[in-house]
Amino acid sequence: GSLVVNYPFDDAAQGIAIYSKSPDDAVFQQLALSYSKENAKMYQGSPCKDMYPTEYFPHGITNGAQWYNVPGGMQDWNYLNTNCFEVTIELGCVKYPKAEELPKYWEQNRRSLLQFMKQV
């Protein structure tokens, strides 16, 4: 897990971790930032220092392929084949949080979700 909003493309032609710009890159960045700006921990860019000390996401967002290359990912497929503007929102450093921690996740992301919906 991590705490970041990842946007297309997730796959780079070279098959390596490198920025892979989509034709709608500016729109995807706006969508990603609309979410991350409302989550202070995400927006700081280094939310999982204990687990990933070198990981840094400026303003809490990243181009998927720049983070790590994922050939055949769903958000790229949806974008290219259905014109669906999809982002992947990683909600926390722990992939499987305990049930009693879920209200905390809601509070950390409630404003982000509302801001994200306003982008429509």
For each residue, the residues with C-beta under 8 A, 3 or more apart:
1: 48 90 91 92 93 94 95
2: 47 48 52 55 57 90 92 93
3: 39 41 42 47 48 60 90 91 92 93
4: 36 42 47 57 60 61 62 67 89 90
5: 31 32 33 35 36 42 60 61 62 87 88 89 90
6: 10 32 61 62 63 64 67 75 87 88 89 90
7: 22 25 28 29 31 32 61 62 63 64 75 87 88
8: 20 22 28 63 64 75 76 79 86 87
9: 12 20 21 22 63 64 65 76 79
10: 6 20 64 65 69 70 73 75 76
11: 20 64 65 69 70 71 72 73 76
12: 9 15 16 17 18 19 20 65 69
13: 20
14: 18
15: 12 69 71
16: 12 69
17: 12 65 66 67 68 69
18: 12 14 65 66 69
19: 12 63 65 66
20: 8 9 10 11 12 13 63 64 65 66
21: 9 25 63
22: 7 8 9 25 28 79
23:
24: 27 28 79 85
25: 7 21 22 28 29 63
26: 29 30
27: 24 30 31 85
28: 7 8 22 24 25 31 32 85 87
29: 7 25 26 32 33 61
30: 26 27 33 34 119
31: 5 7 27 28 34 35 85 87 116 119
32: 5 6 7 28 29 35 36 60 61 87
33: 5 29 30 36 37 59 60 61
34: 30 31 37 38 115 116 118 119
35: 5 31 32 38 39 42 87 89 112 113 115 116
36: 4 5 32 33 39 42 43 59 60 61 112
37: 33 34 43 59 60 112 115
38: 34 35 111 112 114 115
39: 3 35 36 42 43 60 108 109 111 112
40: 43 44
41: 3 44 47 108
42: 3 4 5 35 36 39 47 60 112
43: 36 37 39 40 59 60
44: 40 41 47 60
45: 56 57 58 59 60
46: 49 55 56 57
47: 2 3 4 41 42 44 60 93
48: 1 2 3 51 52 55 93
49: 46 52 53
50: 53 93
51: 48 93
52: 2 48 49 55 93
53: 49 50
54:
55: 2 46 48 52
56: 45 46
57: 2 4 45 46 60 61 62 67
58: 45 61
59: 33 36 37 43 45
60: 3 4 5 32 33 36 37 39 42 43 44 45 47 57
61: 4 5 6 7 29 32 33 36 57 58
62: 4 5 6 7 57 66 67
63: 6 7 8 9 19 20 21 25 66 67
64: 6 7 8 9 10 11 20 67 68 70 73 75 76 88
65: 9 10 11 12 17 18 19 20 68 69 70
66: 17 18 19 20 62 63
67: 4 6 17 57 62 63 64
68: 17 64 65
69: 10 11 12 15 16 17 18 65
70: 10 11 64 65 73 76
71: 11 15
72: 11 76 77
73: 10 11 64 70 76 77
74: 77 78 86
75: 6 7 8 10 64 78 79 86 87 88
76: 8 9 10 11 64 70 72 73 79 80
77: 72 73 74 80 81
78: 74 75 81 82 84 86
79: 8 9 22 24 75 76 82 83 84 85 86
80: 76 77
81: 77 78
82: 78 79
83: 79
84: 78 79
85: 24 27 28 31 79
86: 8 74 75 78 79
87: 5 6 7 8 28 31 32 35 75
88: 5 6 7 64 75
89: 4 5 6 35
90: 1 2 3 4 5 6
91: 1 3 105 109
92: 1 2 3 95 97 105
93: 1 2 3 47 48 50 51 52
94: 1 97
95: 1 92
96:
97: 92 94 101 102 105
98: 101
99: 102
100: 103
101: 97 98 104 105
102: 97 99 105 106
103: 100 106 107
104: 101 107 108
105: 91 92 97 101 102 108 109
106: 102 103 109 110
107: 103 104 110
108: 39 41 104 105 112
109: 39 91 105 106 112 113
110: 106 107 113 114
111: 38 39 114 115
112: 35 36 37 38 39 42 108 109 115 116
113: 35 109 110 116 117
114: 38 110 111 117 118
115: 34 35 37 38 111 112 118 119
116: 31 34 35 112 113 119
117: 113 114 120
118: 34 114 115
119: 30 31 34 115 116
120: 117
